[in-house]
Amino acid sequence: MDAAFDNEFDRRLFADLGFDNVKYVPVSPCSNCGNDGATAKCTRCRSAVYCNRECQGANWKTHKASCVAVADA
């Protein structure tokens, strides 16, 4: 069963409606502002996600220590 569905009923309903080939895309909160739908990842560690470049820049001082640790691992 696809991770996007909590139960078999939902999976079958989507398949019956023709949405069986739709890929599940998790909604991530921005690491800076917390808004849902962040899609831009830190290019160094790939673990932090951001709404845009402005949020990434605003969060750099906070994220820097964990980014270096993850990137070097």
Stockholm file with secondary structure:
# STOCKHOLM 1.0

chainA/1-73         MDAAFDNEFDRRLFADLGFDNVKYVPVSPCSNCGNDGATAKCTRCRSAVYCNRECQGANWKTHKASCVAVADA
#=GR chainA/1-73 SS CCTTCSSHHHHHHHHHTTCTTCCCCCCCBCTTTCCBCCCEECTTTSCCEESSHHHHHHHHHHHHHHHHHHHHC
#=GC SS_cons        CCTTCSSHHHHHHHHHTTCTTCCCCCCCBCTTTCCBCCCEECTTTSCCEESSHHHHHHHHHHHHHHHHHHHHC
//
